[in-house]
Amino acid sequence: MTPYLKIIKSSYTLLSFFYFIANTIIRTIQNVPTSHKIILVSLYYLVFSLFITRIFYGSPLKIISTYIYGKF
């Protein structure tokens, strides 16, 4: 298998995984009361934003502590 096909296969697998997780989250949210939906959506948004922050900027806790306490 060529390197390009490996990249395409791994990208497809990763997208399939995210699609499965998104569908699971959506089905879970649709089956709970409205007050719980707000809490779940907030929690999922927080986890997702921390995940994205960690990918691009490193540790979110380090960023927050640097913002609060200044440089180490």
PyMOL Python script that loads the backbone (N, CA, C, O; Angstrom):
from pymol import cmd

cmd.read_pdbstr("""\
ATOM      1  N   MET A   1       0.847  -1.170   0.000  1.00  0.00           N
ATOM      2  CA  MET A   1       0.000   0.000   0.000  1.00  0.00           C
ATOM      3  C   MET A   1       0.900   1.244   0.000  1.00  0.00           C
ATOM      4  O   MET A   1       1.858   1.322   0.769  1.00  0.00           O
ATOM      5  N   THR A   2       0.590   2.191  -0.849  1.00  0.00           N
ATOM      6  CA  THR A   2       1.412   3.396  -0.946  1.00  0.00           C
ATOM      7  C   THR A   2       1.160   4.306   0.259  1.00  0.00           C
ATOM      8  O   THR A   2       0.132   4.183   0.925  1.00  0.00           O
ATOM      9  N   PRO A   3       2.086   5.209   0.537  1.00  0.00           N
ATOM     10  CA  PRO A   3       1.884   6.131   1.668  1.00  0.00           C
ATOM     11  C   PRO A   3       0.619   6.978   1.526  1.00  0.00           C
ATOM     12  O   PRO A   3      -0.042   7.285   2.518  1.00  0.00           O
ATOM     13  N   TYR A   4       0.286   7.351   0.292  1.00  0.00           N
ATOM     14  CA  TYR A   4      -0.916   8.157   0.091  1.00  0.00           C
ATOM     15  C   TYR A   4      -2.175   7.377   0.445  1.00  0.00           C
ATOM     16  O   TYR A   4      -3.099   7.922   1.050  1.00  0.00           O
ATOM     17  N   LEU A   5      -2.211   6.109   0.070  1.00  0.00           N
ATOM     18  CA  LEU A   5      -3.375   5.288   0.422  1.00  0.00           C
ATOM     19  C   LEU A   5      -3.455   5.072   1.928  1.00  0.00           C
ATOM     20  O   LEU A   5      -4.552   5.010   2.482  1.00  0.00           O
ATOM     21  N   LYS A   6      -2.319   4.957   2.594  1.00  0.00           N
ATOM     22  CA  LYS A   6      -2.331   4.820   4.053  1.00  0.00           C
ATOM     23  C   LYS A   6      -2.898   6.074   4.706  1.00  0.00           C
ATOM     24  O   LYS A   6      -3.672   5.988   5.660  1.00  0.00           O
ATOM     25  N   ILE A   7      -2.511   7.241   4.189  1.00  0.00           N
ATOM     26  CA  ILE A   7      -3.034   8.498   4.738  1.00  0.00           C
ATOM     27  C   ILE A   7      -4.538   8.590   4.522  1.00  0.00           C
ATOM     28  O   ILE A   7      -5.277   8.978   5.426  1.00  0.00           O
ATOM     29  N   ILE A   8      -4.988   8.233   3.327  1.00  0.00           N
ATOM     30  CA  ILE A   8      -6.421   8.281   3.030  1.00  0.00           C
ATOM     31  C   ILE A   8      -7.179   7.300   3.915  1.00  0.00           C
ATOM     32  O   ILE A   8      -8.241   7.635   4.439  1.00  0.00           O
ATOM     33  N   LYS A   9      -6.651   6.107   4.085  1.00  0.00           N
ATOM     34  CA  LYS A   9      -7.319   5.105   4.911  1.00  0.00           C
ATOM     35  C   LYS A   9      -7.380   5.553   6.366  1.00  0.00           C
ATOM     36  O   LYS A   9      -8.418   5.410   7.012  1.00  0.00           O
ATOM     37  N   SER A  10      -6.286   6.090   6.888  1.00  0.00           N
ATOM     38  CA  SER A  10      -6.283   6.527   8.281  1.00  0.00           C
ATOM     39  C   SER A  10      -7.186   7.744   8.468  1.00  0.00           C
ATOM     40  O   SER A  10      -7.839   7.870   9.504  1.00  0.00           O
ATOM     41  N   SER A  11      -7.233   8.641   7.483  1.00  0.00           N
ATOM     42  CA  SER A  11      -8.122   9.802   7.570  1.00  0.00           C
ATOM     43  C   SER A  11      -9.579   9.353   7.568  1.00  0.00           C
ATOM     44  O   SER A  11     -10.394   9.875   8.329  1.00  0.00           O
ATOM     45  N   TYR A  12      -9.905   8.389   6.716  1.00  0.00           N
ATOM     46  CA  TYR A  12     -11.273   7.874   6.666  1.00  0.00           C
ATOM     47  C   TYR A  12     -11.645   7.212   7.993  1.00  0.00           C
ATOM     48  O   TYR A  12     -12.759   7.389   8.486  1.00  0.00           O
ATOM     49  N   THR A  13     -10.721   6.458   8.565  1.00  0.00           N
ATOM     50  CA  THR A  13     -10.978   5.804   9.845  1.00  0.00           C
ATOM     51  C   THR A  13     -11.203   6.833  10.942  1.00  0.00           C
ATOM     52  O   THR A  13     -12.105   6.675  11.764  1.00  0.00           O
ATOM     53  N   LEU A  14     -10.395   7.880  10.964  1.00  0.00           N
ATOM     54  CA  LEU A  14     -10.538   8.929  11.967  1.00  0.00           C
ATOM     55  C   LEU A  14     -11.866   9.664  11.801  1.00  0.00           C
ATOM     56  O   LEU A  14     -12.552   9.930  12.787  1.00  0.00           O
ATOM     57  N   LEU A  15     -12.230   9.993  10.568  1.00  0.00           N
ATOM     58  CA  LEU A  15     -13.511  10.653  10.330  1.00  0.00           C
ATOM     59  C   LEU A  15     -14.683   9.752  10.700  1.00  0.00           C
ATOM     60  O   LEU A  15     -15.684  10.228  11.237  1.00  0.00           O
ATOM     61  N   SER A  16     -14.570   8.464  10.421  1.00  0.00           N
ATOM     62  CA  SER A  16     -15.625   7.522  10.803  1.00  0.00           C
ATOM     63  C   SER A  16     -15.778   7.459  12.313  1.00  0.00           C
ATOM     64  O   SER A  16     -16.896   7.379  12.823  1.00  0.00           O
ATOM     65  N   PHE A  17     -14.667   7.494  13.026  1.00  0.00           N
ATOM     66  CA  PHE A  17     -14.711   7.480  14.491  1.00  0.00           C
ATOM     67  C   PHE A  17     -15.406   8.734  15.018  1.00  0.00           C
ATOM     68  O   PHE A  17     -16.271   8.639  15.889  1.00  0.00           O
ATOM     69  N   PHE A  18     -15.035   9.918  14.495  1.00  0.00           N
ATOM     70  CA  PHE A  18     -15.674  11.159  14.939  1.00  0.00           C
ATOM     71  C   PHE A  18     -17.161  11.166  14.592  1.00  0.00           C
ATOM     72  O   PHE A  18     -17.973  11.675  15.363  1.00  0.00           O
ATOM     73  N   TYR A  19     -17.521  10.607  13.442  1.00  0.00           N
ATOM     74  CA  TYR A  19     -18.925  10.518  13.056  1.00  0.00           C
ATOM     75  C   TYR A  19     -19.696   9.635  14.037  1.00  0.00           C
ATOM     76  O   TYR A  19     -20.806   9.979  14.443  1.00  0.00           O
ATOM     77  N   PHE A  20     -19.114   8.508  14.415  1.00  0.00           N
ATOM     78  CA  PHE A  20     -19.745   7.607  15.376  1.00  0.00           C
ATOM     79  C   PHE A  20     -19.923   8.294  16.730  1.00  0.00           C
ATOM     80  O   PHE A  20     -20.986   8.197  17.343  1.00  0.00           O
ATOM     81  N   ILE A  21     -18.881   8.987  17.195  1.00  0.00           N
ATOM     82  CA  ILE A  21     -18.960   9.684  18.485  1.00  0.00           C
ATOM     83  C   ILE A  21     -20.017  10.786  18.428  1.00  0.00           C
ATOM     84  O   ILE A  21     -20.800  10.941  19.366  1.00  0.00           O
ATOM     85  N   ALA A  22     -20.046  11.550  17.336  1.00  0.00           N
ATOM     86  CA  ALA A  22     -21.029  12.630  17.200  1.00  0.00           C
ATOM     87  C   ALA A  22     -22.448  12.072  17.199  1.00  0.00           C
ATOM     88  O   ALA A  22     -23.329  12.637  17.848  1.00  0.00           O
ATOM     89  N   ASN A  23     -22.686  10.983  16.489  1.00  0.00           N
ATOM     90  CA  ASN A  23     -24.022  10.374  16.484  1.00  0.00           C
ATOM     91  C   ASN A  23     -24.410   9.861  17.861  1.00  0.00           C
ATOM     92  O   ASN A  23     -25.562  10.000  18.271  1.00  0.00           O
ATOM     93  N   THR A  24     -23.473   9.278  18.569  1.00  0.00           N
ATOM     94  CA  THR A  24     -23.749   8.791  19.920  1.00  0.00           C
ATOM     95  C   THR A  24     -24.122   9.944  20.841  1.00  0.00           C
ATOM     96  O   THR A  24     -25.070   9.843  21.620  1.00  0.00           O
ATOM     97  N   ILE A  25     -23.379  11.032  20.751  1.00  0.00           N
ATOM     98  CA  ILE A  25     -23.670  12.205  21.584  1.00  0.00           C
ATOM     99  C   ILE A  25     -25.038  12.783  21.230  1.00  0.00           C
ATOM    100  O   ILE A  25     -25.811  13.133  22.123  1.00  0.00           O
ATOM    101  N   ILE A  26     -25.340  12.885  19.953  1.00  0.00           N
ATOM    102  CA  ILE A  26     -26.628  13.443  19.526  1.00  0.00           C
ATOM    103  C   ILE A  26     -27.779  12.569  20.000  1.00  0.00           C
ATOM    104  O   ILE A  26     -28.780  13.086  20.495  1.00  0.00           O
ATOM    105  N   ARG A  27     -27.653  11.249  19.855  1.00  0.00           N
ATOM    106  CA  ARG A  27     -28.714  10.349  20.331  1.00  0.00           C
ATOM    107  C   ARG A  27     -28.884  10.450  21.841  1.00  0.00           C
ATOM    108  O   ARG A  27     -30.008  10.397  22.342  1.00  0.00           O
ATOM    109  N   THR A  28     -27.784  10.594  22.570  1.00  0.00           N
ATOM    110  CA  THR A  28     -27.859  10.730  24.025  1.00  0.00           C
ATOM    111  C   THR A  28     -28.570  12.018  24.404  1.00  0.00           C
ATOM    112  O   THR A  28     -29.430  12.020  25.284  1.00  0.00           O
ATOM    113  N   ILE A  29     -28.217  13.105  23.746  1.00  0.00           N
ATOM    114  CA  ILE A  29     -28.819  14.402  24.069  1.00  0.00           C
ATOM    115  C   ILE A  29     -30.306  14.418  23.726  1.00  0.00           C
ATOM    116  O   ILE A  29     -31.086  15.047  24.442  1.00  0.00           O
ATOM    117  N   GLN A  30     -30.718  13.751  22.661  1.00  0.00           N
ATOM    118  CA  GLN A  30     -32.122  13.754  22.263  1.00  0.00           C
ATOM    119  C   GLN A  30     -33.000  12.967  23.226  1.00  0.00           C
ATOM    120  O   GLN A  30     -34.216  13.156  23.235  1.00  0.00           O
ATOM    121  N   ASN A  31     -32.419  12.093  24.034  1.00  0.00           N
ATOM    122  CA  ASN A  31     -33.215  11.248  24.918  1.00  0.00           C
ATOM    123  C   ASN A  31     -33.270  11.744  26.356  1.00  0.00           C
ATOM    124  O   ASN A  31     -33.763  11.028  27.228  1.00  0.00           O
ATOM    125  N   VAL A  32     -32.782  12.940  26.626  1.00  0.00           N
ATOM    126  CA  VAL A  32     -32.802  13.458  27.996  1.00  0.00           C
ATOM    127  C   VAL A  32     -33.643  14.726  28.046  1.00  0.00           C
ATOM    128  O   VAL A  32     -33.884  15.350  27.013  1.00  0.00           O
ATOM    129  N   PRO A  33     -34.098  15.118  29.258  1.00  0.00           N
ATOM    130  CA  PRO A  33     -34.893  16.348  29.395  1.00  0.00           C
ATOM    131  C   PRO A  33     -34.091  17.600  29.016  1.00  0.00           C
ATOM    132  O   PRO A  33     -32.865  17.560  28.909  1.00  0.00           O
ATOM    133  N   THR A  34     -34.804  18.702  28.819  1.00  0.00           N
ATOM    134  CA  THR A  34     -34.179  19.941  28.345  1.00  0.00           C
ATOM    135  C   THR A  34     -33.117  20.462  29.301  1.00  0.00           C
ATOM    136  O   THR A  34     -32.059  20.905  28.853  1.00  0.00           O
ATOM    137  N   SER A  35     -33.369  20.423  30.598  1.00  0.00           N
ATOM    138  CA  SER A  35     -32.380  20.941  31.552  1.00  0.00           C
ATOM    139  C   SER A  35     -31.083  20.137  31.480  1.00  0.00           C
ATOM    140  O   SER A  35     -29.990  20.692  31.593  1.00  0.00           O
ATOM    141  N   HIS A  36     -31.216  18.843  31.293  1.00  0.00           N
ATOM    142  CA  HIS A  36     -30.025  18.011  31.168  1.00  0.00           C
ATOM    143  C   HIS A  36     -29.312  18.263  29.838  1.00  0.00           C
ATOM    144  O   HIS A  36     -28.088  18.164  29.756  1.00  0.00           O
ATOM    145  N   LYS A  37     -30.083  18.587  28.801  1.00  0.00           N
ATOM    146  CA  LYS A  37     -29.472  18.887  27.502  1.00  0.00           C
ATOM    147  C   LYS A  37     -28.546  20.087  27.610  1.00  0.00           C
ATOM    148  O   LYS A  37     -27.451  20.087  27.048  1.00  0.00           O
ATOM    149  N   ILE A  38     -28.985  21.105  28.330  1.00  0.00           N
ATOM    150  CA  ILE A  38     -28.158  22.306  28.487  1.00  0.00           C
ATOM    151  C   ILE A  38     -26.860  21.962  29.200  1.00  0.00           C
ATOM    152  O   ILE A  38     -25.789  22.416  28.797  1.00  0.00           O
ATOM    153  N   ILE A  39     -26.947  21.169  30.246  1.00  0.00           N
ATOM    154  CA  ILE A  39     -25.752  20.774  30.995  1.00  0.00           C
ATOM    155  C   ILE A  39     -24.839  19.912  30.133  1.00  0.00           C
ATOM    156  O   ILE A  39     -23.627  20.125  30.111  1.00  0.00           O
ATOM    157  N   LEU A  40     -25.409  18.940  29.423  1.00  0.00           N
ATOM    158  CA  LEU A  40     -24.593  18.063  28.581  1.00  0.00           C
ATOM    159  C   LEU A  40     -23.917  18.817  27.443  1.00  0.00           C
ATOM    160  O   LEU A  40     -22.737  18.602  27.165  1.00  0.00           O
ATOM    161  N   VAL A  41     -24.657  19.696  26.787  1.00  0.00           N
ATOM    162  CA  VAL A  41     -24.071  20.466  25.687  1.00  0.00           C
ATOM    163  C   VAL A  41     -22.951  21.352  26.207  1.00  0.00           C
ATOM    164  O   VAL A  41     -21.910  21.473  25.562  1.00  0.00           O
ATOM    165  N   SER A  42     -23.148  21.969  27.360  1.00  0.00           N
ATOM    166  CA  SER A  42     -22.090  22.801  27.952  1.00  0.00           C
ATOM    167  C   SER A  42     -20.864  21.969  28.280  1.00  0.00           C
ATOM    168  O   SER A  42     -19.737  22.394  28.026  1.00  0.00           O
ATOM    169  N   LEU A  43     -21.075  20.791  28.838  1.00  0.00           N
ATOM    170  CA  LEU A  43     -19.957  19.919  29.191  1.00  0.00           C
ATOM    171  C   LEU A  43     -19.216  19.448  27.945  1.00  0.00           C
ATOM    172  O   LEU A  43     -17.986  19.470  27.909  1.00  0.00           O
ATOM    173  N   TYR A  44     -19.957  19.023  26.923  1.00  0.00           N
ATOM    174  CA  TYR A  44     -19.311  18.582  25.683  1.00  0.00           C
ATOM    175  C   TYR A  44     -18.545  19.723  25.023  1.00  0.00           C
ATOM    176  O   TYR A  44     -17.446  19.522  24.506  1.00  0.00           O
ATOM    177  N   TYR A  45     -19.132  20.930  25.043  1.00  0.00           N
ATOM    178  CA  TYR A  45     -18.450  22.083  24.458  1.00  0.00           C
ATOM    179  C   TYR A  45     -17.166  22.392  25.222  1.00  0.00           C
ATOM    180  O   TYR A  45     -16.141  22.697  24.612  1.00  0.00           O
ATOM    181  N   LEU A  46     -17.214  22.315  26.539  1.00  0.00           N
ATOM    182  CA  LEU A  46     -16.026  22.571  27.353  1.00  0.00           C
ATOM    183  C   LEU A  46     -14.930  21.553  27.063  1.00  0.00           C
ATOM    184  O   LEU A  46     -13.771  21.927  26.880  1.00  0.00           O
ATOM    185  N   VAL A  47     -15.281  20.280  27.019  1.00  0.00           N
ATOM    186  CA  VAL A  47     -14.291  19.235  26.744  1.00  0.00           C
ATOM    187  C   VAL A  47     -13.716  19.400  25.343  1.00  0.00           C
ATOM    188  O   VAL A  47     -12.506  19.273  25.153  1.00  0.00           O
ATOM    189  N   PHE A  48     -14.561  19.680  24.369  1.00  0.00           N
ATOM    190  CA  PHE A  48     -14.090  19.862  22.993  1.00  0.00           C
ATOM    191  C   PHE A  48     -13.165  21.068  22.881  1.00  0.00           C
ATOM    192  O   PHE A  48     -12.128  20.997  22.222  1.00  0.00           O
ATOM    193  N   SER A  49     -13.534  22.176  23.521  1.00  0.00           N
ATOM    194  CA  SER A  49     -12.688  23.372  23.436  1.00  0.00           C
ATOM    195  C   SER A  49     -11.361  23.158  24.152  1.00  0.00           C
ATOM    196  O   SER A  49     -10.334  23.654  23.690  1.00  0.00           O
ATOM    197  N   LEU A  50     -11.353  22.430  25.272  1.00  0.00           N
ATOM    198  CA  LEU A  50     -10.085  22.121  25.943  1.00  0.00           C
ATOM    199  C   LEU A  50      -9.220  21.205  25.088  1.00  0.00           C
ATOM    200  O   LEU A  50      -7.997  21.345  25.066  1.00  0.00           O
ATOM    201  N   PHE A  51      -9.849  20.272  24.386  1.00  0.00           N
ATOM    202  CA  PHE A  51      -9.116  19.373  23.497  1.00  0.00           C
ATOM    203  C   PHE A  51      -8.461  20.153  22.363  1.00  0.00           C
ATOM    204  O   PHE A  51      -7.289  19.938  22.052  1.00  0.00           O
ATOM    205  N   ILE A  52      -9.215  21.055  21.747  1.00  0.00           N
ATOM    206  CA  ILE A  52      -8.672  21.878  20.659  1.00  0.00           C
ATOM    207  C   ILE A  52      -7.565  22.789  21.186  1.00  0.00           C
ATOM    208  O   ILE A  52      -6.536  22.958  20.531  1.00  0.00           O
ATOM    209  N   THR A  53      -7.770  23.377  22.363  1.00  0.00           N
ATOM    210  CA  THR A  53      -6.742  24.236  22.964  1.00  0.00           C
ATOM    211  C   THR A  53      -5.471  23.457  23.213  1.00  0.00           C
ATOM    212  O   THR A  53      -4.374  23.953  22.957  1.00  0.00           O
ATOM    213  N   ARG A  54      -5.608  22.246  23.706  1.00  0.00           N
ATOM    214  CA  ARG A  54      -4.427  21.427  23.982  1.00  0.00           C
ATOM    215  C   ARG A  54      -3.673  21.086  22.695  1.00  0.00           C
ATOM    216  O   ARG A  54      -2.443  21.057  22.694  1.00  0.00           O
ATOM    217  N   ILE A  55      -4.386  20.832  21.615  1.00  0.00           N
ATOM    218  CA  ILE A  55      -3.734  20.514  20.343  1.00  0.00           C
ATOM    219  C   ILE A  55      -2.910  21.700  19.850  1.00  0.00           C
ATOM    220  O   ILE A  55      -1.763  21.531  19.435  1.00  0.00           O
ATOM    221  N   PHE A  56      -3.493  22.900  19.894  1.00  0.00           N
ATOM    222  CA  PHE A  56      -2.831  24.053  19.287  1.00  0.00           C
ATOM    223  C   PHE A  56      -1.893  24.802  20.231  1.00  0.00           C
ATOM    224  O   PHE A  56      -0.872  25.329  19.790  1.00  0.00           O
ATOM    225  N   TYR A  57      -2.225  24.856  21.522  1.00  0.00           N
ATOM    226  CA  TYR A  57      -1.461  25.714  22.427  1.00  0.00           C
ATOM    227  C   TYR A  57      -0.765  24.981  23.563  1.00  0.00           C
ATOM    228  O   TYR A  57      -0.048  25.617  24.335  1.00  0.00           O
ATOM    229  N   GLY A  58      -0.941  23.698  23.698  1.00  0.00           N
ATOM    230  CA  GLY A  58      -0.343  22.975  24.819  1.00  0.00           C
ATOM    231  C   GLY A  58      -1.354  22.839  25.948  1.00  0.00           C
ATOM    232  O   GLY A  58      -2.557  22.747  25.704  1.00  0.00           O
ATOM    233  N   SER A  59      -0.875  22.826  27.158  1.00  0.00           N
ATOM    234  CA  SER A  59      -1.728  22.597  28.319  1.00  0.00           C
ATOM    235  C   SER A  59      -2.631  23.797  28.607  1.00  0.00           C
ATOM    236  O   SER A  59      -2.126  24.906  28.780  1.00  0.00           O
ATOM    237  N   PRO A  60      -3.960  23.605  28.662  1.00  0.00           N
ATOM    238  CA  PRO A  60      -4.862  24.714  28.998  1.00  0.00           C
ATOM    239  C   PRO A  60      -4.634  25.238  30.410  1.00  0.00           C
ATOM    240  O   PRO A  60      -4.779  26.436  30.653  1.00  0.00           O
ATOM    241  N   LEU A  61      -4.276  24.353  31.350  1.00  0.00           N
ATOM    242  CA  LEU A  61      -4.040  24.801  32.720  1.00  0.00           C
ATOM    243  C   LEU A  61      -2.846  25.739  32.800  1.00  0.00           C
ATOM    244  O   LEU A  61      -2.855  26.697  33.573  1.00  0.00           O
ATOM    245  N   LYS A  62      -1.825  25.467  32.006  1.00  0.00           N
ATOM    246  CA  LYS A  62      -0.652  26.338  31.987  1.00  0.00           C
ATOM    247  C   LYS A  62      -1.025  27.710  31.436  1.00  0.00           C
ATOM    248  O   LYS A  62      -0.563  28.728  31.951  1.00  0.00           O
ATOM    249  N   ILE A  63      -1.843  27.748  30.409  1.00  0.00           N
ATOM    250  CA  ILE A  63      -2.279  29.021  29.828  1.00  0.00           C
ATOM    251  C   ILE A  63      -3.092  29.814  30.844  1.00  0.00           C
ATOM    252  O   ILE A  63      -2.887  31.017  31.008  1.00  0.00           O
ATOM    253  N   ILE A  64      -4.013  29.138  31.527  1.00  0.00           N
ATOM    254  CA  ILE A  64      -4.862  29.818  32.512  1.00  0.00           C
ATOM    255  C   ILE A  64      -4.029  30.325  33.679  1.00  0.00           C
ATOM    256  O   ILE A  64      -4.202  31.463  34.115  1.00  0.00           O
ATOM    257  N   SER A  65      -3.124  29.489  34.191  1.00  0.00           N
ATOM    258  CA  SER A  65      -2.302  29.922  35.325  1.00  0.00           C
ATOM    259  C   SER A  65      -1.358  31.052  34.929  1.00  0.00           C
ATOM    260  O   SER A  65      -1.088  31.938  35.739  1.00  0.00           O
ATOM    261  N   THR A  66      -0.852  31.036  33.694  1.00  0.00           N
ATOM    262  CA  THR A  66      -0.010  32.134  33.222  1.00  0.00           C
ATOM    263  C   THR A  66      -0.824  33.420  33.131  1.00  0.00           C
ATOM    264  O   THR A  66      -0.325  34.499  33.452  1.00  0.00           O
ATOM    265  N   TYR A  67      -2.069  33.308  32.698  1.00  0.00           N
ATOM    266  CA  TYR A  67      -2.936  34.481  32.601  1.00  0.00           C
ATOM    267  C   TYR A  67      -3.255  35.037  33.989  1.00  0.00           C
ATOM    268  O   TYR A  67      -3.278  36.252  34.180  1.00  0.00           O
ATOM    269  N   ILE A  68      -3.499  34.153  34.954  1.00  0.00           N
ATOM    270  CA  ILE A  68      -3.875  34.593  36.297  1.00  0.00           C
ATOM    271  C   ILE A  68      -2.666  35.093  37.082  1.00  0.00           C
ATOM    272  O   ILE A  68      -2.702  36.183  37.654  1.00  0.00           O
ATOM    273  N   TYR A  69      -1.601  34.303  37.112  1.00  0.00           N
ATOM    274  CA  TYR A  69      -0.465  34.609  37.975  1.00  0.00           C
ATOM    275  C   TYR A  69       0.685  35.305  37.264  1.00  0.00           C
ATOM    276  O   TYR A  69       1.654  35.690  37.919  1.00  0.00           O
ATOM    277  N   GLY A  70       0.617  35.477  35.983  1.00  0.00           N
ATOM    278  CA  GLY A  70       1.725  36.058  35.241  1.00  0.00           C
ATOM    279  C   GLY A  70       2.711  34.975  34.861  1.00  0.00           C
ATOM    280  O   GLY A  70       2.432  33.786  35.012  1.00  0.00           O
ATOM    281  N   LYS A  71       3.861  35.387  34.369  1.00  0.00           N
ATOM    282  CA  LYS A  71       4.860  34.404  33.948  1.00  0.00           C
ATOM    283  C   LYS A  71       5.487  33.729  35.152  1.00  0.00           C
ATOM    284  O   LYS A  71       5.580  34.316  36.230  1.00  0.00           O
ATOM    285  N   PHE A  72       5.915  32.489  34.960  1.00  0.00           N
ATOM    286  CA  PHE A  72       6.535  31.726  36.045  1.00  0.00           C
ATOM    287  C   PHE A  72       7.945  32.182  36.274  1.00  0.00           C
ATOM    288  O   PHE A  72       8.629  31.654  37.151  1.00  0.00           O
TER     289      PHE A  72
END
""", "prot")
cmd.dss("prot")
cmd.show_as("cartoon", "prot")
cmd.util.cbc("prot")
cmd.orient("prot")
